[in-house]
Amino acid sequence: MNESLDKIIKTIKEQAQSLAPQLGVPAPAPTPNQATVVLFDKGQEGEFKVKFSERGFLINGTRLSFESLEDAISKNYSIHLDGGQGIALDAVRMQKILKYKGRI
């Protein structure tokens, strides 16, 4: 549902920008697509930041997709970043990240 709402909003903004000169009003400024950064497990030993964007998300320089997390959960896998030396994403952490699917 969020995808269809985003498409409607984008269409309205595009129409407003194209009609603004005809109506004699300034065109609305386009809004840049900004990434959202979320700090998980705040105050705990294993806290980590996730930078969400339209294309996926980034954890400590590793780009992942929501689909890769869903696949790992379905196969009961965990994901270890930085060659096994970094953050370990278990099912609980992956579920926390997946809550942001469709929000960004």
Buried (B, 14 or more C-beta within 10 A) or exposed (E): EEEEEEEEEEEEBEEEEEEEEEEEEEEEEEEEEEEEEBEBEEEEEEEBEBBBEEEBBBBEEEEBEBEBBEEBBEEEBEBEBEEEEBBEBEEEBBEBBEEBBEEB
